[in-house]
Amino acid sequence: MIGIVNYGAGNIFSLTAALDRIGVAYGMVDEERDFAHFDRIIIPGVGHAGTAMRKLTESGLVEQISKLEKPVLGICVGMQLLSAFSEEGDADMLGIMPLRTLHFDGRISEKVPHMGWNSIFSTGTNTLFQDVPDGSYFYFVHSYFLEVDVNCSAALCHYGLDFSAAVQKDNFFGVQFHPEKSGKAGEQVLLNFAKL
C-alpha cells in the first residue's frame, strides 16, 4: 500500500485518480506515525520548491522521511525536495541526493517553463522504467531542473540542455515529469513503483 505525504503542496487528486486507474491501494500520511501503515511512500509536489520545503518542515515529517528505508518516490517538486539545494527560494532541501535544483532561465534559449510532452532516455537499467520503452514521452511542467549526475541520474531529458528526468539513490527515487498525467507510460512507472 502506498502512503501519499499530505503536506499541502501536492496535486493529490490527479495522483490518486491515476492510482485508482491502475488498481493500487493508497492512503494519506498526515503525521509521523502514519508512515508505519504503508510499504511505499510518494512525495508529490507542485509550485515553489522553497515554499514546499517550508510546508514539509512545518508538517514535522522531514526527520522521518530522511530515515525511511522503504521505497520513496518524489514527483515533480517532490523530486526537487530530494536534492541538496534549490535556486527556487535559495533554500536547502532534504539533502537525500547530492544535487542542485537549478533554474532554466539564463541557461537555455528555449521558452521557460518547460511545459508539455518530451521524451526521456534511461541511463541504465532501473526498475522504475521496466516495460517502458526508451524514448517514451512524459508530461512535464517545470522551470527548475535537477542537474545531471552519473551516480544519481536514472533517466535524462533534453530541453536546451540535458537534465535529470529521474533520479535514484538507494531506496529514494524521483521523477521530474508527472506520471499521473503521462498516459500509459506514466501509469507503468507508478505500477513499477508499487511493485518495488
N, C-alpha and C positions, 0 to 999 in steps of 0.2 A: 504494500500500500504506500502511496506517495503522500508526503506531507508538504503542503504549499505554505511557505513562510509568508504570513499575512501581516505586513508591517506598514501598509498604507502607501506603497509606492509601486504596486504591480498591477498589471492588467489581468486580474484573476479570472474574469468572466470568459474571455476568449480562450484562456488556458484550460479552464475546467470544461468548457464546451468541447475542446479537442480531446481531452482525456475521456470524456463521455463517449465520443465517437469511436474511440479505439478500445473501449471497454476496460479502462484502467481505473481502479478504485483510488480515491484520494480523500484527504481531509485537510483541515487548516491547522497550522502551527501558530498559535496566538501567544503562547508563553513557553518558557523554557521546558517545563515538564512535558509539553506536548511532543517533543522530539522522540521520546521513548515509544510512542504509539506507531511510528512509521519506519519502513525499511529503507526508504529513499526520500530525499528532500529536494524540492525545487525552490530556488530563489528567483521569483520573477522581478521585473523592474521596467519602468518607463519613466521618461522625464529626465531630471537633472541628477547626475551621479552624486554630487556633493550633498544635495538635499536627501537623496535616497539613503546615503550613508548616515546622515544625521538621524533620519527616522529609524533606521535599523538599530543605531546605537541607543536611541530613546526607548526602543522596544525591549531592551535588556537581553537581546538574543545573540549579540556579537560573540561573546566569550564561548557560548555553547556551540555556535556554528564552527568556530575555529577548531574546536576539539572533535568534531564529528568524524567518525571512521566509516560510516555508511556512505553510499554514493550520494553526491550533491551535484545538482545541475543549476547553474546560473544562466538566466535568459536575458539577453539584451543588456540593460543596465545591471541586471543581476549578475551577468558575466563580468561587467566592469567593476563591480563591487569586490570581485575576487582578486583584482590587481593590487599593486602596492600603492599606487598614487594616480589621481586623476587631475588633468588640467581643468576639468569642469568643476569649478569651485576651489581649485588648488587644494584639494583635500586628500588626506591619507585614506586609503581603502582598507579592506580586510588583510591584505598582505599575504594571501594564500599563494598567489603567483608573483614571481619577481619581475613583473611587467608594469609598464606605464600605460595609462589611458590618455591618448593624445587627441588634439583637435585636428580635423581635416583642413580647416581654414588656414591658408598660408602655406600648406604643404602640397596641395593639388590644385589643378586649374579647373577641375570639374565642379559642378554645382554641389553646394552643401545645403542641406543634408544629403547623404546617400540614401535615396528612397526608391524602393521598387525591387524587382527581381534581379538577382545576379547569381552567377554560378560559383560553386566552391570546389576546391580540389584538396583531397586528403594528403597529408604529409607522410602517411604511413598507414599501418593497419590500426584502426581504432574501432572499438566495439560500438560506439555511438553511430557509426556510419555503415554498419553491416547491412547488406542488401540495399544500399543507397549508391547508385552509380556515380562514379567520379564525374564532375561537371554538372551535377544536378543543380537546379535553380531553387533558391530560397528567397524569402521576402525579408528585406532589410529596411529599417528606418533609424538612422543614427547620424550624428555629427561628430562623434568621438569614436576612436577605434583603439584596440589593443595592438601594440607593436608586435612584430614577428620575433619569435624566439625558438631556436631549434629544439630546446628542451621542453617547451610547453605548448607550442602551436600544433594543434591536431589537424587543422584544415585552414587553407588560405583562400582569400577572395581578393580580387583586384578591382580597385576603383581609384584610379590615379596613381595608386601605389599598392603594394601588397600589404594586407593586414590580416590579423588572426580572425578567421571566421569562427573558429572553435579552438578551445584550449583544454588541456588536461594536465593535472599534477596529482598523482596518487588517486585518491577517491573523489577528487574535485574536478568537475567538468564545467565548461561554459560554452555557450553559443551566442554569437552576436546577432544572428538572424532570429526571426520569430518562427519557431517550428509550428506553433499553433495556427499560423496564418500562411503556411507554406505547402498546403495541399498534401498529397500522398507522401512526398519525400519528408516533409516535416513530421507527419504522423509516424513515419517509420523511425525517425530519430527518437521521438517520445516513447515509442514502443520498445526500442532497443534499450533506452534508459530504464524503462520499467522492468526489464529482464536482467539487468546487471546484478 
